[in-house]
């Protein structure tokens, strides 16, 4: 995984507004690498930068998925507190 791709992913995720979500695949496409959804997941799993709202990235099937800062329950609570419809 290239550093430039990682930086592109982080930039895309930083732009997801409160109350909105994107799938890992959507983030990959916007970062310029269709089909790199798993790579986006790996980047999100390793992200602890509070300026990157990684909790706003969800699975394509609508499930919220895991969250490295408190698990699925915490991720769901954050999304609901921001007004996201999940």
N, C-alpha and C positions, 0 to 999 in steps of 0.2 A: 504494500500500500504506500503510495507516494505521499510525501509531505504536502505537496501542492494539492492533491486530492483531499487530504485531511483538512487543510485550510479552507478549501472550497466548501466542504461539508459543514464545517463549523460556521462559516459565513452564512450559508443557507439557513441553518437552524437558528442562528441569532435573529433572523428576520421573521421567524414565525411569531405572529402576534398572540397575545393572551387570548384565550378562548378559541384558538384555532389549533389544528393538528395537521401533520403531514405524515405519510407513510415513509418507511425506510426507502422504498423504491422511488417515491416522488422526490425525496431528498437526493438520492443518487442521480436521478435524471437532471435535476436542477444544478447539481454539482458537475455535470458533464460526463457521467459514466453510467448510462443505462445498464441495468443488470448487476449493479454493485450494491444491492440492498444489504447483503450480508456484511460487506465492508463498512457500510454506514453503521450497522449495528455494532460492529467491533469498535468503531470510533466512538460511538455514544457510550458504550460500556466503559471505555477508558477515560471518559470526560468527567472531570471534577471542577471545571471552570464554571463558576456561578453565572457568568455572562452568557453561557450557552444553555438555553432551556431544553435540554435533551429529553425532558419528560413530555415534550410536545410531539415527539416522534413515536408513531405507533405502527403496529403490524398491518399488513394489507387486508387481513381478514377482520379488522375492526377491534381486535383484542388490543389492550394497552401494552402488553408485553412487560418485560422486566425493567427494573430501574435500579441503577447502581447506588442510589442514595436512599434506600429504604424499601425496595421491593415493589411489587405490583400494586399492593394496597396503597402505599404512599403516592405512587405515580397517579393512580386513579383519583385519590383525594385532591392532589394538586390540580389536575385537569378540571375536576368538578368545581373547585374553588375559583378557577379562572373563567368558568362559564362555558367550558367546552362541552359539546354534546357527544358523548361517547357511548 
